[in-house]
Amino acid sequence: MYLCPMIFYLSCTGNTRWAAEKLSQELDEELIDIAHSQRASYHLKEDERIGFCFPVHGWRPPVLVRKFIADMVIENAEGHFCWALCTAGDDIGQSMEYLNGDLEKKGLKAQSVFSLIMPESYVGLPFMDVDKPEKELAKLETSKRMLESFFPLIRDRKSGLTNTYKGHWPRINSHVLGGAFVNWIITDEPFHVTDDCIQCGTCAEVCPTDDIVGGRGKRPEWKHTGNCLSCFACYHHCPTRAIRYGKRTENKGQYYYK
């Protein structure tokens, strides 16, 4: 059982990890990596905060985040200030509504929610690619300023705040397109490597769901167990650009937070 103030987070290409680490330092709260956390019970100290940080996948919280919340046990959730922050390449749709639907089953609610527009990393569809360098830099600079403005709001437990960008069609994006994303688009089936692979093991190391069999001196193989998030952490971190997602990633760029 954990006894501490805490921030639960998931990060794939580093955007959310950067934000979560800054929040942890500023708020003096422990970070718990959802991808590597064992199922456990959590007990909050009196009047402590609880936070959730995650990237948006298909205008929803990632499947792994939702499963983690469904499995977690917080023994004394009532009365504690809860907040959430998500990162996305653009709009977040109804991601926070989905999150709160999951949290309510655990006696929690994110009383204030925030989002940051960060550099794009999803390259799994033909019309989607990483941002141009100038746009990437502009997003990073803006997000830094915005994140700093969130610090006092979370520290002082300001409730009822919605500092997010939902976009123009949040319900359609989250409910319709998000449903298609979860049911048909999330898969590791198209992943493969070219002869440019140097068998460095990086892809297996950065995969948040341990979906890749590989390592130094071994050509990577995807497990096809249904755990892949299609987050493209493996693709973006590959030092030789040897990872392909069918033909959808041909001539596309790479990005991860450095």
C-alpha positions as CSV (number, residue, x, y, z in Angstrom):
1,M,0.0,0.0,0.0
2,Y,1.3,3.5,-0.9
3,L,1.0,6.3,1.6
4,C,1.8,9.5,-0.2
5,P,0.6,12.3,-2.3
6,M,0.8,11.1,-5.9
7,I,0.6,11.8,-9.6
8,F,-0.3,8.8,-11.8
9,Y,1.0,9.2,-15.3
10,L,1.5,7.5,-18.6
11,S,3.9,8.7,-21.3
12,C,4.8,7.2,-24.6
13,T,6.9,9.7,-26.5
14,G,7.8,11.9,-23.5
15,N,5.4,14.8,-23.7
16,T,3.4,13.7,-20.7
17,R,6.5,12.6,-18.8
18,W,7.9,16.1,-19.1
19,A,4.7,17.7,-17.8
20,A,4.3,15.1,-15.0
21,E,7.9,15.6,-13.9
22,K,7.6,19.3,-13.7
23,L,4.4,19.0,-11.7
24,S,6.0,16.5,-9.4
25,Q,8.9,18.8,-8.7
26,E,6.7,21.9,-8.2
27,L,4.1,20.1,-6.0
28,D,6.6,17.8,-4.2
29,E,4.5,14.8,-5.1
30,E,5.6,11.3,-6.0
31,L,5.3,10.1,-9.6
32,I,3.8,6.7,-10.3
33,D,4.3,5.4,-13.8
34,I,1.1,3.6,-14.9
35,A,3.0,1.5,-17.4
36,H,5.3,0.0,-14.8
37,S,3.1,0.0,-11.7
38,Q,1.9,-3.2,-10.1
39,R,-1.7,-3.4,-9.1
40,A,-1.9,-2.1,-5.5
41,S,-4.1,-0.3,-3.0
42,Y,-3.4,3.4,-2.4
43,H,-4.1,5.4,0.8
44,L,-3.9,9.1,0.7
45,K,-2.6,11.2,3.6
46,E,-5.1,13.7,5.1
47,D,-6.0,16.5,2.6
48,E,-3.5,15.3,0.0
49,R,-4.0,15.8,-3.7
50,I,-4.3,13.1,-6.4
51,G,-3.4,13.8,-10.0
52,F,-3.6,12.0,-13.4
53,C,-1.5,12.9,-16.4
54,F,-1.8,11.1,-19.7
55,P,-1.6,11.6,-23.5
56,V,-4.8,11.6,-25.6
57,H,-5.3,8.6,-27.8
58,G,-8.1,8.8,-30.3
59,W,-9.7,11.7,-28.3
60,R,-9.9,9.5,-25.2
61,P,-7.6,8.5,-22.4
62,P,-5.4,5.6,-23.5
63,V,-6.8,2.1,-23.0
64,L,-4.0,1.4,-20.5
65,V,-4.9,4.4,-18.3
66,R,-8.6,3.3,-18.3
67,K,-7.7,-0.2,-17.3
68,F,-5.4,1.0,-14.6
69,I,-8.1,3.1,-13.1
70,A,-10.6,0.2,-13.3
71,D,-8.2,-2.0,-11.4
72,M,-6.9,0.5,-8.8
73,V,-8.1,0.7,-5.2
74,I,-8.0,4.0,-3.3
75,E,-9.3,3.3,0.2
76,N,-10.0,6.9,1.3
77,A,-10.8,8.8,-1.9
78,E,-13.6,10.9,-0.6
79,G,-12.8,14.5,0.2
80,H,-9.5,14.7,-1.6
81,F,-8.8,17.2,-4.3
82,C,-8.3,15.4,-7.6
83,W,-7.1,17.0,-10.9
84,A,-6.1,15.8,-14.3
85,L,-3.9,17.0,-17.2
86,C,-3.6,15.6,-20.7
87,T,-1.4,16.3,-23.6
88,A,-2.4,16.2,-27.3
89,G,-1.2,17.3,-30.7
90,D,-4.3,19.4,-31.0
91,D,-7.8,19.0,-29.5
92,I,-8.8,16.5,-26.8
93,G,-12.5,16.0,-27.5
94,Q,-14.3,14.5,-24.5
95,S,-11.2,12.9,-23.0
96,M,-11.8,14.4,-19.6
97,E,-15.5,13.3,-19.6
98,Y,-14.3,9.7,-20.3
99,L,-11.8,10.0,-17.5
100,N,-14.3,11.3,-15.0
101,G,-16.7,8.5,-16.0
102,D,-14.0,6.0,-15.0
103,L,-13.0,7.9,-11.9
104,E,-16.5,8.2,-10.6
105,K,-16.6,4.4,-10.2
106,K,-13.8,4.7,-7.8
107,G,-15.4,7.5,-5.8
108,L,-13.2,10.2,-7.5
109,K,-13.7,13.1,-9.8
110,A,-11.2,15.4,-11.4
111,Q,-12.4,18.7,-10.0
112,S,-10.2,20.7,-12.3
113,V,-8.8,19.6,-15.7
114,F,-6.1,20.9,-18.0
115,S,-4.6,20.2,-21.4
116,L,-1.5,21.1,-23.2
117,I,-1.0,21.1,-27.0
118,M,2.3,19.4,-27.5
119,P,4.2,18.3,-30.7
120,E,2.3,15.7,-32.7
121,S,3.5,12.2,-32.6
122,Y,0.7,10.1,-34.1
123,V,1.7,8.9,-37.6
124,G,-0.6,5.9,-38.0
125,L,-3.0,7.3,-40.5
126,P,-2.1,8.5,-44.1
127,F,-2.9,12.2,-43.5
128,M,-1.1,12.5,-40.1
129,D,2.6,13.3,-39.6
130,V,4.8,15.0,-37.0
131,D,4.9,18.8,-36.9
132,K,7.4,20.9,-38.8
133,P,10.3,22.1,-36.6
134,E,9.1,25.6,-36.3
135,K,5.6,24.5,-35.2
136,E,7.1,21.9,-32.8
137,L,9.2,24.6,-31.1
138,A,6.3,27.0,-30.9
139,K,4.1,24.3,-29.2
140,L,6.9,23.5,-26.7
141,E,7.4,27.2,-25.8
142,T,3.6,27.8,-25.4
143,S,3.1,24.6,-23.3
144,K,5.9,25.6,-21.0
145,R,4.2,28.9,-20.2
146,M,0.8,27.3,-19.8
147,L,2.1,24.5,-17.5
148,E,3.7,27.1,-15.2
149,S,0.4,28.9,-15.0
150,F,-1.3,25.6,-13.8
151,F,1.1,25.2,-10.9
152,P,-0.5,27.6,-8.4
153,L,-4.0,26.5,-9.4
154,I,-3.3,22.8,-8.6
155,R,-1.3,23.7,-5.5
156,D,-4.1,25.8,-4.1
157,R,-6.7,23.2,-5.0
158,K,-8.8,25.4,-7.3
159,S,-11.9,23.5,-8.2
160,G,-14.2,23.9,-11.2
161,L,-11.5,24.8,-13.7
162,T,-11.6,23.6,-17.3
163,N,-8.5,24.8,-19.1
164,T,-8.7,22.5,-22.1
165,Y,-9.1,22.6,-25.8
166,K,-11.9,20.2,-26.8
167,G,-12.1,21.2,-30.5
168,H,-15.2,21.8,-32.7
169,W,-16.7,18.3,-32.6
170,P,-15.8,16.8,-29.2
171,R,-18.6,14.2,-29.0
172,I,-18.1,13.0,-32.6
173,N,-14.4,12.8,-32.3
174,S,-14.4,11.0,-28.9
175,H,-17.5,8.8,-29.3
176,V,-17.5,8.0,-33.0
177,L,-13.9,8.3,-34.2
178,G,-12.5,7.3,-30.8
179,G,-14.6,4.2,-30.9
180,A,-13.3,3.3,-34.3
181,F,-9.7,4.0,-33.1
182,V,-10.1,1.7,-30.1
183,N,-11.9,-1.1,-32.0
184,W,-10.1,-1.2,-35.3
185,I,-7.1,1.1,-35.5
186,I,-5.1,0.1,-32.3
187,T,-3.0,-2.9,-33.4
188,D,0.6,-3.9,-33.7
189,E,-0.1,-6.1,-36.7
190,P,1.4,-3.6,-39.3
191,F,4.7,-3.1,-37.3
192,H,7.9,-4.5,-38.9
193,V,11.5,-3.6,-39.3
194,T,13.7,-3.2,-42.3
195,D,17.2,-4.3,-42.9
196,D,18.3,-0.9,-41.4
197,C,17.6,-2.4,-37.9
198,I,20.8,-2.5,-35.8
199,Q,19.3,-4.7,-33.1
200,C,20.0,-2.1,-30.4
201,G,16.9,-3.0,-28.3
202,T,15.7,0.6,-28.0
203,C,12.2,-0.2,-29.3
204,A,11.6,-2.9,-26.7
205,E,13.0,-0.7,-23.9
206,V,10.6,2.3,-24.6
207,C,7.4,0.2,-25.3
208,P,5.0,1.1,-22.4
209,T,3.2,-2.2,-22.7
210,D,6.1,-4.6,-23.1
211,D,4.7,-5.6,-26.5
212,I,8.1,-6.2,-28.2
213,V,10.3,-9.2,-28.0
214,G,13.8,-7.9,-28.6
215,G,17.0,-6.5,-27.1
216,R,20.6,-5.9,-27.9
217,G,21.6,-8.3,-30.6
218,K,18.1,-9.5,-31.3
219,R,15.8,-8.4,-34.1
220,P,12.5,-7.1,-32.6
221,E,9.2,-8.9,-33.0
222,W,5.8,-7.6,-31.9
223,K,3.8,-10.0,-29.6
224,H,0.3,-9.5,-31.1
225,T,-1.3,-10.0,-27.7
226,G,-3.7,-7.0,-28.0
227,N,-1.8,-4.9,-25.6
228,C,-0.3,-2.5,-28.1
229,L,-1.4,1.1,-27.8
230,S,-0.3,2.2,-31.3
231,C,1.5,5.0,-29.5
232,F,4.5,4.8,-31.9
233,A,7.1,5.1,-29.1
234,C,9.1,2.3,-30.8
235,Y,8.9,4.0,-34.2
236,H,9.9,7.5,-32.9
237,H,12.8,6.2,-30.8
238,C,14.4,4.0,-33.5
239,P,17.8,5.5,-34.2
240,T,18.0,4.2,-37.8
241,R,14.3,4.7,-38.7
242,A,14.1,1.0,-39.3
243,I,10.6,0.5,-37.9
244,R,7.6,0.7,-40.3
245,Y,3.9,0.6,-39.7
246,G,2.8,-1.0,-43.0
247,K,3.2,1.7,-45.6
248,R,1.6,4.4,-43.4
249,T,4.8,5.7,-42.0
250,E,6.8,5.9,-45.2
251,N,8.6,9.3,-45.6
252,K,7.2,10.5,-42.2
253,G,9.2,12.2,-39.5
254,Q,10.0,11.2,-35.9
255,Y,9.5,13.0,-32.7
256,Y,10.0,12.3,-29.0
257,Y,10.5,14.8,-26.2
258,K,14.3,15.2,-25.6
